[in-house]
């Protein structure tokens, strides 16, 4: 199912821009990408703008101010500039949130959902991968149309993997995203939940272990 929420990626690196747009499309959003401030200003109205500050033809912070003046589009700055003055300038220019590269795709999706909630839009896109459907808005999972009851922790782990199918998500990233940003407990708790997920999802959905790296959602059966 495709979301009606439109996301515009404004990023000067075509590889990064196109990769983000593809991932967002897989996550259920209507995503497109442009590579300059001029293209961003020519684009039609969208619900969310992912804005890189390092653009070839203008200052990203200034572009943020212009976009904010045009309306209530949710603006999420994604940039390598992590210094406090850059953050303050972008937020003062009207950005709703600020995410420093590199970042995990699951975190990006969570930030998008957060800014959409704050702006009053019900924009959480349904994630589909083969027979698997994950609906973050109602926290519902189905496999081949049949609902699969999951615990809150199991759902969070699956959402983390389903956000970017095929990408290996490290154990540490999952622990930090699902439990806490400063996880100090035993990581074997994750294996228990992964095993439970595999039992509940069955053969059509394959959670693969990638030795010494983490887990990924593999090709469906």
C-alpha positions in Angstrom: 0.0 0.0 0.0 1.4 3.4 -0.9 1.1 6.4 1.3 -0.3 9.7 0.1 2.4 11.5 2.1 4.9 13.1 -0.3 8.5 13.4 0.6 11.1 15.5 -1.3 14.8 14.7 -0.8 17.0 17.8 -1.4 20.6 16.4 -1.6 23.4 17.4 -3.9 24.9 13.9 -4.0 22.8 12.0 -6.6 23.7 8.6 -5.2 22.6 9.5 -1.7 19.5 11.3 -2.9 18.4 8.5 -5.1 19.1 5.9 -2.4 17.1 7.8 0.1 14.2 8.2 -2.3 14.2 4.5 -3.1 14.2 3.5 0.5 11.4 5.9 1.3 9.3 4.5 -1.6 9.9 1.0 -0.2 8.7 2.3 3.2 5.4 3.5 1.6 6.0 7.1 0.9 5.7 9.0 -2.4 9.3 10.1 -2.6 11.3 12.1 -5.1 14.7 13.7 -5.2 16.3 16.9 -6.4 19.9 18.0 -6.2 19.9 21.8 -5.9 18.1 24.7 -4.2 16.7 25.9 -7.5 15.1 22.5 -8.2 13.7 22.4 -4.7 12.1 25.8 -5.2 10.5 24.7 -8.5 9.1 21.5 -6.9 5.4 21.4 -6.1 4.1 21.3 -2.5 5.0 18.3 -0.5 4.4 17.1 3.1 8.0 16.5 4.1 11.3 18.0 2.9 14.6 16.2 3.8 17.1 19.0 3.4 20.8 18.8 3.1 22.5 22.1 4.0 25.5 21.7 1.6 23.9 22.6 -1.8 25.8 23.7 -4.9 23.7 26.8 -5.7 22.7 28.3 -2.4 22.8 28.1 1.4 20.6 25.3 2.8 19.7 27.3 5.9 18.4 30.2 3.6 16.4 27.6 1.6 14.9 26.3 4.8 13.7 29.8 5.6 12.1 30.2 2.2 10.4 26.8 2.4 9.1 27.6 5.9 7.7 30.9 4.7 5.8 29.1 1.9 3.7 26.9 4.2 3.6 24.2 6.9 5.7 21.6 5.1 7.6 19.5 7.7 11.3 20.1 7.2 13.9 17.7 8.5 17.5 18.8 8.0 19.9 15.9 7.1 23.5 17.0 7.0 27.1 16.3 8.0 27.3 19.6 9.8 26.9 18.6 13.5 28.1 21.7 15.3 25.7 23.4 17.6 25.7 26.8 15.7 24.6 24.9 12.5 21.8 23.2 14.4 20.7 26.4 16.0 20.7 28.3 12.7 18.7 25.6 10.9 16.1 25.3 13.7 15.8 29.1 13.9 15.2 29.1 10.1 12.2 26.8 10.6 13.5 23.3 10.5 11.3 20.8 12.5 14.2 18.4 13.3 17.9 18.0 12.6 19.7 14.7 11.8 23.4 14.4 11.5 25.0 12.1 8.9 25.7 9.2 9.0 22.4 7.9 10.4 20.4 4.7 10.3 17.5 4.5 7.9 15.2 3.3 10.7 16.0 6.4 12.7 15.3 8.6 9.7 11.8 7.0 9.3 11.2 7.5 13.0 12.1 11.2 12.7 9.8 11.6 9.7 6.9 10.0 11.6 7.6 12.3 14.5 7.5 15.5 12.5 4.4 14.3 10.7 2.7 13.7 14.0 3.7 17.1 15.3 2.4 18.7 12.1 -1.0 16.9 12.5 -0.6 14.6 9.5 -1.3 10.8 9.7 1.6 10.1 7.5 3.1 6.9 8.7 3.7 4.8 5.5 2.9 1.2 5.4 5.9 -1.0 4.8 5.5 -3.9 2.4 8.1 -6.6 1.6 6.7 -9.6 -0.3 4.0 -11.2 1.8 5.0 -9.0 4.8 3.1 -5.8 5.6 4.1 -3.6 8.6 1.8 -0.7 9.5 3.6 1.6 12.1 0.5 3.8 12.6 -1.5 1.0 14.2 1.5 -1.3 14.9 -0.1 -4.1 12.9 1.8 -6.9 11.0 0.3 -9.2 8.5 1.9 -12.1 6.5 0.0 -13.1 3.3 -3.0 -11.1 4.7 -3.1 -12.9 8.0 -2.4 -10.8 11.1 0.6 -11.9 13.2 0.4 -10.9 16.9 3.7 -9.5 18.1 4.9 -8.1 21.4 5.8 -4.4 21.4 9.5 -5.2 21.4 9.1 -7.8 18.5 7.3 -5.2 16.5 10.0 -2.6 17.0 12.7 -5.0 15.9 10.8 -6.0 12.8 10.1 -2.4 11.9 13.8 -1.7 12.2 14.6 -4.5 9.8 11.7 -3.9 7.4 12.5 -0.1 7.0 15.3 -1.0 4.6 15.0 -4.6 3.4 18.3 -6.2 2.4 20.4 -3.8 4.5 22.3 -5.5 7.3 21.3 -3.8 10.6 24.0 -4.3 13.3 23.1 -5.8 16.6 24.1 -2.5 18.3 21.9 -0.4 16.1 18.9 -2.6 16.9 19.6 -2.5 20.6 20.0 1.3 20.6 16.9 1.9 18.5 14.6 -0.6 20.3 15.7 -0.4 23.9 17.8 2.6 24.6 20.5 4.8 23.1 22.9 3.6 25.8 22.4 -0.1 26.0 24.7 -1.9 28.4 22.9 -5.2 28.9 23.6 -8.6 27.3 23.0 -8.6 23.6 21.7 -12.2 23.7 18.3 -10.8 24.7 18.1 -9.8 21.0 18.6 -13.4 19.9 15.7 -14.5 22.0 13.4 -11.9 20.3 14.7 -12.7 16.8 14.0 -16.4 17.4 10.5 -15.6 18.5 10.0 -13.4 15.4 11.1 -16.2 13.1 8.7 -18.6 14.7 5.7 -16.2 14.4 6.5 -14.9 10.9 7.1 -18.4 9.4 9.0 -19.4 6.3 7.6 -16.7 3.9 9.5 -14.0 5.8 13.2 -14.6 6.2 15.2 -12.8 8.9 18.8 -13.7 8.0 21.7 -13.7 10.4 24.9 -12.1 8.8 27.8 -13.4 10.8 29.7 -10.8 12.9 27.5 -8.0 11.4 23.9 -8.3 12.4 20.5 -9.2 10.8 18.6 -8.3 7.6 15.3 -9.0 6.1 16.1 -11.2 3.2 14.2 -12.1 0.0 10.8 -13.6 0.6 10.0 -17.1 -0.2 
